[in-house]
Amino acid sequence: MSDNETAPASNFIHEMIDGEIKTGKSDGRIVTRFPPEPNGYLHIGHAKSICLNYGTAQKYNGTFHLRFDDTNPTKEDTEYVESIMEDVRWLGADWKDKLFFASDYFEKFYEYAVQLIKLGKAYVCELSDTEMREYRGTLTAPGKESPYRNRSVEENLDLFARMRAGEFEDGSKVLRAKIDMASPNIHMRDPVIYRIRHTSHHRSGDQWCIYPMYDFAHPLEDAIEHITHSICTLEFEIHRPFYDWLLESLVPAPRPQQIEFARLNLTNTVMSKRKLLELVKEHNVSGWDDPRMPTISGLRRRGVPPEAIRAFCEGIGVTKYNSLTDLSLLEYYIRENLNKTAKRVMVVMNPLKVILDNYPDDLVEEMDAVNNPENPEVGTRKVPFSKVLYIERDDFREEAPKKFYRLAPGAEVRLRYAYFVKCVSVDRDGNGEITAVHCTYDPETRGGNAPDGRKVKGTIHWVSAKHAFNTEVRLYDRLFTVENVGDIPEGEDYRSYLNPDSLKIVRGAMMEPSLKEAKKGDRFQFERIGYFCVDSKDEFEEKPVFNRTVQLKDSWAKIEAKKN
């Protein structure tokens, strides 16, 4: 799936499948799935799973399923279903006609549960949650059997049917698998496989009042859909013995196999759905699609191309080892993509007026500006040039330090796509602050070259004052000030580490006039500043709002940082 030109990183799952094909263990049939629970918005960690599952199906000419594991009606909603479908589609994964819902299998799950009871491998238990925890034992001590464990098959069938009929209150009874209360794997100590929930479901309504647990439903869904490789993250490794036990008890071979990989963890953010929901509900962010969020909808609104996410997911590889990936690596892949695809424009974020004293008062010229030097096919555009311009305030120093190759008294610079200009004087206000810089321009240097062969080291961008317009620009940065939010000491609130500078709003930025016509979602490089996109929701006085996707590397900023 990747558009990245570098060699793909290690992928032990593909190596394993290659081995299966070589040894004849596999018949070559590959069916994968992405199975989100619709209880929140997807984040970039899910993107890794989507890319892996879809990419695997693609590589081996297999089939990819999108399946909603909607077995918990108290937390699920159609809003999440719709957002997930949009995100998966936007990432480039195509499930075609293979869209499934766990809720479509509720009757089948019930039949499987009845079968398990008939096999003597499940029973109805009336222990409370507290009692069940007490009976479960610990990691070092075995559990003890429920007093209801040895009910007859007939009694269990009757009670389970009555659970389905709605005779019992929530929490009064559960159906448990009958395995081994002394198992060293605590998840094999008679886990709950059905619970009572008198709650309406977003798809099945009030048809059901008992719902299967995820660990019960998921392997059976895989079997029903003939999934060959059930790829999930490492936290499910300890659940694999139950996955295998259940399928071996109920499903003839060939059966799906569960394979675990390390989930994606990024610096300076959180991946927990619970914490992301808290940030949304407490208005620490503007919503699930806030551009500071690691959600796919947030990344999309920030202007991150799906190709960059796919290249990133392939670039980090697939391993069995949990690690923390630096956010700067994702930013690298974003820059790599946008450098090739984003149109260049000129925007002045912190304007300083420049007056060209020897330029005709009423003359307006149109300069040819390159849209993308990496892609000549996208051509050029016309940018108006006039007597009064705006440049970045940081591009002028009255007392220029060493290696400052920008504008200063007596210094000459190149205006991008235009002329050489030399500073001759400045205007000040009553407080002594510089309000304008006066320059002279050399009319022989149009296009950026001098006929006499003289060279200038600095090139700066600009906009024509009479043609520019201002709008809102949102400068997004890292959401948290600490790299590993998971390492925050116990007792401290992770929210106290939210970055107060994660969003800065600039309303005085001056833009070249072509940007007035920019459409929502359009991506640009503001020359010498960074990559930006048009916000998909908001406008500012009927003008587009721009979100910073990622910064450019600024050579002078690096020099300044070293000094400090």
N, C-alpha and C positions, 0 to 999 in steps of 0.2 A: 504493500500500500504506500510505501514511502516514496516521496519525491526527492529525498536526500541522495546525493550522488556518492556519498561515502559507502564503504563496505558495511554490510549489516553486522550488528553486534551479535554476540553469542545468544542462541535461543535453544535451550536444552530440550524444549518440547518438540521443536521441529527435528532436532537430532534424534530424539526418541522415535518419532513417527518414521523418519527415514530408516531407522534400524528395524522397525516393525515391518516395513514394506520389503526390505532386503531379506529378512528371515522368513517371510511368508506368514508371520503372525497376523498381519492385517491383510484383508482382501482389497485394500486400497480405498475402501469407502470411508470418507471423512465427513462427519456431521458435527458441527459445533453450535454453541448457542451463547447468547448474552442474556442473562436472566435477572434483570433488576427488580427489586421490590419497589412498587410505585408509592413510596413514602417520603419522597424528597426529590430534589433536582440532582442530576448527575454532575460529578466533578471530574477533574482530569485523571484521578485514579481510575475511574470507570472507563475513561478514554483508553487507557492502557489495555484494559480487558477487552473492550470493543475491538481495538486494532488487532489484538492478539487472536481473538476468536474469529473475526472476519478474515484477517490476513491468513490464518491457518487454512480456513475453508478455501480461500482463493488459491493459495499456493498448491494445494493438493486437489484442485478441481472438485471441491466438495460442496456442501450445503451449509448455509448459515441461518440460524433461527433467532428471532427476537421473541423472547418469552417474558411475560410479566408474572413474577411470583407473588400474586395477590391473594395471599392466604391469611392476612391479618387485617380485617376490616376496620379496626379502630384507628389505624394510622395511614390508610391508603386513600387515594383520591384520583378522580379522572384528570384533574389538573396536572398531576405528576405523570400520568400516562401520556398525555399529549405532549408535555415538555420533553419527556424521554424520547418519544418517537421523533420529535423535531431534532433533538441533539444527535441521535444515532444517525439519522439521515444526513444531517449537516456534516458529520464527520466523514461521510462517504461510504458507510456500511449499508448495503442493500439486502434486506431480508426477503425481497420479492413477495411471494405469497406465503412465506413461512412466519406468520405472526400468530403467536399463541398466548393464552392466558391460563394460569394454573386453575382459575375458577371454572374454566371449561371442563376440568377433570374432576370436579367435586364428587360427582356420583361414582366415578371410577375409583377415586381415593377411598371412598366409603366401602366399596366392594373389596378393595385390597385389605382394608382394616378388618372387615368381617372374615376374610380368608385367613388373616394372621391370627385372629381369635380362634378359628376352627383348628388351626395348626397347634394350638396351645401356646402361642408365642405373643399373646397380648391379653391384657386384663383391665377391667374397670377398677380404678382406685379412688378411694374417698378421703385419702389423707389431705390435710390442708397444705398450702404452700410451705408454711413454717415446719410442719411435721415432715414433709417430704425432704426438706433440706437437712433436717436432723437425721433422718433415716439414710440419707445418701452417703454418709461417711465423709472422709477427707482424702486428700492425696496420699496420706500415709496409713489411713485406717479404712478397712472395708465398710461398706454399708450394711444395713440389715433389711430383711425382707419386709415388705408391706403386709399387714394382716389380711389384706384383700387379695394377695398375690395368687392364692391357690383356689380361688373361686372356680366353679365348673365352667366348661365351655358354654353350656346352655345358659347359665346365669349371666355370664359376660355378654353373650349375644343379646339377651333380653334387655340388660341394662344399657347396652350401647344403642340398641334400637330406640329405647325410651329417651336416651340423651338426644338422639336425632329428632324425636317427636316433640322435644321442648318441655319435657316434664320436670326438668331439674334446673336449679338456679346456676348462674355463672359461678365457677369456682368450686361447686359442690362435688363434681366428679370429673375425672380425666380418664382417657385411655392411655395405658402405658405398654411399651414393648416389654416382653419378658425375656431377659437375657441373663445377666450375671451381676448380682449386687456386690460381688467381691472383685470385680474386674479392676485391674490397675488403671484402666481408662475410665474416668468418672462418667464420661458420656455414654458408656455402655451399661451403666447401672440403672436399668429399666427406665429409659428416658420417656417422657411424655410425648405421645404422638397425636393426640386429639384433645382439644379443650372446648368448653362451652362458652359461647359468646353470643348473647342475645343482642346482636348489633347488625344493622343493615349493611350490606356489602355494596360497593360502588357499581358492581355489575349484576350480581345475582339477587340483589334486594334482600328480602326477608325469607328467601327460600330455605336458607340454612341457619341453624343456630349452633352448630358444631363446626369447628374449622381445624384442618390438619396443621401440625407444626411444620416449620420449614424443613427440618431434618428428615421428616417423613415424606413430605410432598416432593421435595426436590429430586431425590434419586428416582422416584416413580415417574415424574415428569420426563426426566432424561430417558427412561426406559420406554415410555409411551411414544416419545418422539424419535426413538432409535438414535439417540445421540451416541456417538462413538467416543468422544473425548470431552469429558466434563471438566473444563478448565476453570479453576477458581483460585483464590488467594490463600496464602499460607495458614491463615487462622482456621481454615476448614480442614487442615491436615489431621487434626485430632478427631474430627468427625468422620473421617474416611472409614474406619472400621464399622461404624453403624451403617454408612452408605452401602458398603459391601454386604454386610449381614442382611440388610433389608432386601436388597436385590437378589441375593442368593436364596432367600426364603420364599420369594414371590415371583421371580421373573426367570424364565429359562435363558440359557446362553444363546447367542453372545450378548453380554451385558455392557452397559457403559462403564468406562473407567474414569475415575476422578484423578486429576492431576493438579497439583498446587504449585503456584509460583509466587514470588515475592511481590507484594503490592507496592504501588508507587507512593512514596512519601516525599513531599517537597518542603524545602526550607521556607521560613517566614509566612507560613499559612497553616490552616487546619484542614483535615480531610474528614473529620467525624461529622456525620449527618446531624447528630445531636447538637454539636457545637455550632455548625453552620446555621441550623434552625434557630438557635439562641441568638446568634448575631442578627438574624433577620427580624425575629420577634421583638428584640430589644432595641431595634433601630440603630445598631452600630454600623449597619450598612443599609443601603436604600432598598434592598430586596435580593432575591436569589440571583438576579442577573446583574447585580452591582459589579462593575468592571474590576473591583479589587478582589472579588471572590474567586476561588479556584473552580467554580462551577463552569460547565461547558457553556451555558448561556451567558455567564459573566465574561468568559474569555472571548466569546463571539461578539458581545457588545463592546468589548475593549478593542476589537479589531484584529484579533489573532486569527490567521488563516487556518483552516482545517488541515491543509497540507503540512503546515509547520508542526502541528500537534502530532500528526501521523509520523512525520520524520523523527520527531523527538522520541515518541514511543518506541520506534524501531531502533533508534540510536542508543537508547539506554539498555537495550537487551532484555532478555528474560532469564532470570536466575532463581535460585532457591534461597537467596540470602537477602534478608531485610536490610535496607540501607536508606540513607537520607540523600536525596538528589538536590543539588543546588539549583535554585530557581534561575540562576544566571545561565544554566545550560539550556533551559527552555527558551530563555530570551535569545540565546545564540541562534537556535533554529528559527525563531521568529524573524530575527534580523536577516538571516540567510534567505528566507523566502521573500520578505518584503523588499529587500535590496533589489531583487530581480523583477518584482511585480508592481511595486508602488510608484505612482506618479510623483515626480518631484514638484514642489511648489515653494514659493517664498512667503514666509510669515515672520513678522517681527513681534516677539513676545513682550519685550519691554522697550517701547519705542523712544528713540531720541531723534529729534528733527535735524535734518541736514539740508542746508540751503546752498545750492550751487550758484555762487554769485555771478559767474560769467555765462550762465545758461540762459537762453532767451525766455522771457517771462511766460509767454503763451504757447511755447513749443511743447508738443507731446509726441514722443517717438514710440515706436513699438519695437521692442527687443525680442529676438528669437531665443526662446529658452528651451532647453532639452527636457523632455518629459521623463526619460529614464535612460541614463548613459549605458546601462546594462542591456537595454533592449531598444536598439535604434528603430525598430519597426513601429514603435508607438509615436515616433515623430517629435515635433516641436509645437510650441504654443507662442502666442504673442503676449508680451507683458508690457504695459504702459510705463513710460519713463518721463519724468518732468523735472522742473526746477527744484521743487521741494520734495524731499524723500524722508523716509524713516529708516533708521538702522537700529540694531540692537545697542542698548546703552552700554553693554559690556564690551562692545566692539570699539569703544573710544576710551582712551585714557589721557588725561591732560598731562600726567607725568608717567610716561610709558616705561615699564620695567624692561629689563633685558629679555630678549626672545619674544616680546609682545609685537607681533607682526601685523597689527591691525591699525586703526586710525588714531593718530595723535598729532599734536601741533607740528607742522612741517613735514609730516610723514605722508607718503603716498600709498594708496591701496587700490586694488581693482574692485570695482563694483561688478558683481556677478552678471555676466552676459552684456555688460554695458561699457563703462569708461573707467580710466584711471582718474582718481580724484585726490587732491591734496588739501589738507586742513590748513586754513589761514587764520582763523579766529574763532571765538566762542561768544555766545550771549549768555548772560546770567540774570536771574531774578533778584529780588530784594534781599534774599537770604544767601546770595552767593552761589546758588545751585545753577548748574549749566542747563539751559533750556534749549539751546540750538548750537549746532556746529556749522560754521561757514567754510565752504570749500571752493576750490576752482576745479573744473574738469578739463581734460585734454580732449578736444573733439577728434583728434587724430587716432584715438585709441579705442574707438568703438569696436565691440566684440572682444576686447580684453587684451589686445596686443599693441605695442608701441612700434611705429615705423622706424624709429631710431634705435630699436633693439634694447632699450632699457627694461630692466626687470623689476617687478615688485614681488615681495614675498607673501603679502597678504591678500586674500580675496574674501569679501564679505557680502552678505545678501542684503536686500533692501526691498522696499515697496514705495510706489508713488503715493504721496500724501493725498492728492486730490482724487485718486482712484481706489484707494484702499478702503476696506471696511473693517469694523471691529465686531467681534462676537465672543461667545464664551468658550474658553479652552479649559479642559479639566486635566490636570496633571496627576495621574495615578502612580502610586508607588507601592511598595510592599505593605501587606496588611498588618504584619506584626514586626516588632523591633528585634525579637529573638529569632535565631535561625531554627532551633528545634523547640517548637511549642510543647512537644511531649515531654521535654526535660524540665519544665517549670516545676520548682519544688512543691511538694505536697503542702496543701494549705493555702497556697497562693492562687488567686484567680487569674486564669489565662487571659481574661479580658483586660487586665491591668497592663498587659504588654501590647495592646493595640497601638499601632503607629499613629500618633496624632497628625503626622504629615503624609498620611497615605493618600490624601486628596487635597490638592490646592487648586483653587479656581482663579483663573486669570480672565478678566473681562476687558482689558485694554489692549489685547493683542491686535495688531493690524495685519490684514491679509490681502494678498493679491486678488483682484476682482474675479478671477476665474472660479474661485472657491465658493462664490455665492450660489453657483449652480450645482454644487456637490450634492449627491444623493445619499440617503441614509445607508450606512454600511460601507461607503466608498473609503478606500485606504490611500493615504498619502505619506510621503516623506516631506516634512517641513525641513528644508535644507539646513544642515548644520545643527539641527535641534533634536529631531527624533521622528518616529513613525506615529501617525495619528489616523483616526478614522472618524467618520461622521456618526454621532450617536444615533441609535436606532429608535429612540423614544422622544427625546427632548429637542426643543428649539429655543433660540434666544432672539426675541423680537423678530420672529419669522425668518431667522437666519439659522444656518446649521450650527450645531454644537459639536466641538471636536474633543475626542477622548485620546489621551496619549496611550499608545499601545506599548511602546518600549523606547528607551532613550538611545541616542547615538553616543558613541564614545567621543568625547571632546578632549583634544590634545592639550589645550591651554588649561582646562579644568584640572587635568591630571598634574600639570606643572604647579598650579596653585595649591592643590591638595598636598603635594609633597612638601611645599614650603611650610604649610600649617601643621 
